Amino acid sequence: MKHTISILLENRFGAFDRVANLFSGKGFNLHSITIGETEIKDVMRMTIVTSGNDQIIDQVLKQLNRLIDTLKVIDLSEHERTERELALISVNYQKGTLEELKNISDIFRGKIVDINNKSIMIEVTGPPAKINAAVNVLMPYGIKEMARTGTVALKRGEQINALKEDVTE
Protein backbone atom coordinates (compact mmCIF):
# COMPACT_ATOMS: atom_id res chain seq x y z
CA MET A 1 0.00 0.00 0.00
CA LYS A 2 1.24 3.51 -0.80
CA HIS A 3 1.84 5.95 2.04
CA THR A 4 2.22 9.72 1.81
CA ILE A 5 4.62 10.97 4.47
CA SER A 6 5.13 14.64 5.34
CA ILE A 7 8.41 15.63 6.97
CA LEU A 8 9.30 19.03 8.37
CA LEU A 9 13.07 19.53 8.29
CA GLU A 10 15.40 22.25 9.36
CA ASN A 11 16.58 24.05 6.22
CA ARG A 12 20.23 23.12 6.61
CA PHE A 13 22.90 21.82 4.30
CA GLY A 14 22.70 18.03 3.99
CA ALA A 15 19.16 17.58 5.39
CA PHE A 16 17.78 16.37 2.05
CA ASP A 17 20.78 14.07 1.52
CA ARG A 18 20.27 12.41 4.90
CA VAL A 19 16.66 11.53 4.02
CA ALA A 20 17.59 10.30 0.52
CA ASN A 21 20.47 8.23 1.93
CA LEU A 22 18.13 6.68 4.48
CA PHE A 23 15.90 5.39 1.69
CA SER A 24 18.74 4.13 -0.49
CA GLY A 25 20.73 2.68 2.42
CA LYS A 26 17.82 0.75 3.90
CA GLY A 27 16.41 -0.29 0.53
CA PHE A 28 13.04 1.40 1.11
CA ASN A 29 10.89 1.88 -1.98
CA LEU A 30 10.51 5.54 -3.05
CA HIS A 31 7.76 6.51 -5.54
CA SER A 32 8.17 10.29 -5.33
CA ILE A 33 9.89 12.92 -3.27
CA THR A 34 9.26 16.67 -3.28
CA ILE A 35 10.76 19.38 -1.12
CA GLY A 36 10.25 23.10 -0.69
CA GLU A 37 10.03 26.01 1.71
CA THR A 38 7.21 26.41 4.22
CA GLU A 39 5.56 29.40 5.86
CA ILE A 40 8.00 28.95 8.76
CA LYS A 41 11.45 30.52 8.29
CA ASP A 42 14.25 27.95 7.98
CA VAL A 43 11.84 24.98 7.74
CA MET A 44 11.38 22.81 4.64
CA ARG A 45 8.53 20.41 3.93
CA MET A 46 9.39 17.15 2.24
CA THR A 47 6.61 14.94 0.92
CA ILE A 48 7.52 11.33 0.26
CA VAL A 49 5.34 8.68 -1.33
CA THR A 50 6.56 5.20 -0.45
CA SER A 51 5.10 1.73 -0.18
CA GLY A 52 5.49 -1.33 1.96
CA ASN A 53 3.74 -3.40 4.57
CA ASP A 54 2.93 -1.98 8.02
CA GLN A 55 6.24 -3.17 9.47
CA ILE A 56 8.29 -1.45 6.75
CA ILE A 57 6.30 1.82 7.01
CA ASP A 58 6.70 1.77 10.79
CA GLN A 59 10.45 1.33 10.33
CA VAL A 60 10.56 4.19 7.77
CA LEU A 61 8.75 6.51 10.20
CA LYS A 62 11.04 5.61 13.11
CA GLN A 63 14.18 6.07 11.00
CA LEU A 64 12.96 9.45 9.69
CA ASN A 65 12.24 10.63 13.25
CA ARG A 66 15.83 9.77 14.25
CA LEU A 67 17.43 11.99 11.62
CA ILE A 68 19.18 15.03 13.06
CA ASP A 69 17.37 17.71 11.05
CA THR A 70 13.88 16.21 11.43
CA LEU A 71 11.35 18.36 13.26
CA LYS A 72 8.13 16.41 12.58
CA VAL A 73 7.14 13.28 10.65
CA ILE A 74 3.53 12.46 9.90
CA ASP A 75 2.02 9.63 7.85
CA LEU A 76 -0.67 11.57 5.99
CA SER A 77 -2.20 8.31 4.77
CA GLU A 78 -3.90 8.05 8.17
CA HIS A 79 -5.49 11.52 7.87
CA GLU A 80 -7.75 13.48 5.56
CA ARG A 81 -5.44 15.27 3.16
CA THR A 82 -5.21 17.22 -0.04
CA GLU A 83 -2.73 15.90 -2.60
CA ARG A 84 -1.61 17.54 -5.82
CA GLU A 85 0.85 16.87 -8.58
CA LEU A 86 1.83 18.72 -11.74
CA ALA A 87 2.64 17.07 -15.06
CA LEU A 88 3.93 18.48 -18.33
CA ILE A 89 2.98 16.13 -21.15
CA SER A 90 4.28 16.60 -24.69
CA VAL A 91 2.08 14.81 -27.24
CA ASN A 92 2.37 14.26 -31.00
CA TYR A 93 -0.36 15.86 -33.05
CA GLN A 94 -1.49 16.43 -36.61
CA LYS A 95 -3.97 19.02 -37.84
CA GLY A 96 -6.82 16.53 -37.50
CA THR A 97 -6.17 15.83 -33.83
CA LEU A 98 -5.57 19.36 -32.54
CA GLU A 99 -9.20 19.96 -31.55
CA GLU A 100 -9.38 16.55 -29.86
CA LEU A 101 -6.27 17.34 -27.81
CA LYS A 102 -7.66 20.77 -26.86
CA ASN A 103 -10.86 19.07 -25.68
CA ILE A 104 -8.91 16.51 -23.65
CA SER A 105 -6.92 19.33 -22.08
CA ASP A 106 -10.18 21.10 -21.18
CA ILE A 107 -11.71 17.93 -19.70
CA PHE A 108 -8.75 17.60 -17.31
CA ARG A 109 -8.70 21.37 -16.70
CA GLY A 110 -5.26 21.43 -18.23
CA LYS A 111 -3.49 24.23 -20.04
CA ILE A 112 -1.75 24.16 -23.37
CA VAL A 113 1.62 25.68 -22.54
CA ASP A 114 3.54 25.06 -25.77
CA ILE A 115 2.79 24.11 -29.35
CA ASN A 116 4.82 23.67 -32.51
CA ASN A 117 4.38 21.93 -35.87
CA LYS A 118 4.65 18.41 -34.45
CA SER A 119 3.77 18.47 -30.76
CA ILE A 120 1.63 20.10 -28.15
CA MET A 121 2.55 20.39 -24.47
CA ILE A 122 -0.22 20.17 -21.89
CA GLU A 123 0.08 21.09 -18.22
CA VAL A 124 -2.19 19.13 -15.88
CA THR A 125 -2.44 19.59 -12.11
CA GLY A 126 -4.45 17.65 -9.58
CA PRO A 127 -4.46 14.50 -7.50
CA PRO A 128 -2.15 11.74 -8.76
CA ALA A 129 -5.16 9.72 -9.98
CA LYS A 130 -6.21 12.61 -12.25
CA ILE A 131 -2.69 12.83 -13.69
CA ASN A 132 -2.70 9.08 -14.33
CA ALA A 133 -6.08 9.35 -16.08
CA ALA A 134 -4.83 12.19 -18.31
CA VAL A 135 -1.75 10.17 -19.23
CA ASN A 136 -3.91 7.15 -20.11
CA VAL A 137 -6.17 9.24 -22.35
CA LEU A 138 -3.23 10.94 -24.08
CA MET A 139 -1.23 7.72 -24.57
CA PRO A 140 -2.88 6.77 -27.91
CA TYR A 141 -1.80 10.13 -29.40
CA GLY A 142 1.84 9.32 -28.70
CA ILE A 143 3.40 10.87 -25.63
CA LYS A 144 6.80 12.18 -26.70
CA GLU A 145 7.97 13.25 -23.27
CA MET A 146 6.59 13.72 -19.80
CA ALA A 147 7.75 15.26 -16.51
CA ARG A 148 5.88 14.87 -13.22
CA THR A 149 6.63 16.76 -10.03
CA GLY A 150 5.70 14.08 -7.56
CA THR A 151 3.05 14.47 -4.89
CA VAL A 152 2.75 17.40 -2.51
CA ALA A 153 0.25 17.02 0.31
CA LEU A 154 -1.13 18.73 3.40
CA LYS A 155 -3.48 17.61 6.13
CA ARG A 156 -6.94 19.10 5.70
CA GLY A 157 -8.55 21.73 7.85
CA GLU A 158 -7.54 22.78 11.34
CA GLN A 159 -5.19 19.84 11.67
CA ILE A 160 -2.58 21.92 9.83
CA ASN A 161 -2.38 24.46 12.68
CA ALA A 162 -1.45 21.75 15.17
CA LEU A 163 1.55 20.88 13.02
CA LYS A 164 2.72 24.50 12.94
CA GLU A 165 2.37 24.83 16.73
CA ASP A 166 4.51 21.72 17.24
CA VAL A 167 7.35 23.14 15.16
CA THR A 168 7.37 26.68 16.54
CA GLU A 169 7.34 25.64 20.24
C-alpha positions, -999 to +999 in steps of 0.1 A: +000+000+000+012+035-008+018+059+020+022+097+018+046+110+045+051+146+053+084+156+070+093+190+084+131+195+083+154+222+094+166+240+062+202+231+066+229+218+043+227+180+040+192+176+054+178+164+020+208+141+015+203+124+049+167+115+040+176+103+005+205+082+019+181+067+045+159+054+017+187+041-005+207+027+024+178+007+039+164-003+005+130+014+011+109+019-020+105+055-030+078+065-055+082+103-053+099+129-033+093+167-033+108+194-011+103+231-007+100+260+017+072+264+042+056+294+059+080+290+088+114+305+083+142+280+080+118+250+077+114+228+046+085+204+039+094+171+022+066+149+009+075+113+003+053+087-013+066+052-005+051+017-002+055-013+020+037-034+046+029-020+080+062-032+095+083-014+067+063+018+070+067+018+108+105+013+103+106+042+078+087+065+102+110+056+131+142+061+110+130+095+097+122+106+132+158+098+143+174+120+116+192+150+131+174+177+111+139+162+114+113+184+133+081+164+126+071+133+107+035+125+099+020+096+079-007+116+060-022+083+048-039+080+082-055+115+079-078+135+056-054+153+032-052+172+000-027+159-026-016+175-058+008+169-086+018+187-117+026+171-151+039+185-183+030+161-212+043+166-247+021+148-272+024+143-310-004+159-331-015+164-366-040+190-378-068+165-375-062+158-338-056+194-325-092+200-316-094+165-299-063+173-278-077+208-269-109+191-257-089+165-237-069+193-221-102+211-212-117+179-197-087+176-173-087+214-167-053+214-182-035+242-200-017+242-234+016+257-225+035+251-258+028+241-293+048+237-325+044+219-359+047+184-344+038+185-308+016+201-281+025+204-245-002+202-219+001+211-182-022+191-159-024+196-121-045+176-096-045+145-075-021+117-088-052+097-100-062+126-122-027+128-137-027+091-143-061+094-161-048+122-183-017+102-192-039+071-201-062+092-223-032+109-241-012+077-246-029+068-279-018+101-294+018+093-287+034+109-256+068+122-267+080+133-233+066+137-198+077+153-165+059+149-132+066+168-100+057+141-076+030+145-049+027+174-025+002+170+003-011+187+034-035+176+061-069+191+057-085+217+078-075+228+113-052+198+117-026+219+098-024+245+127-015+218+152+016+209+130+027+245+129+024+248+167+045+217+172+073+231+152+074+267+165+073+256+202 
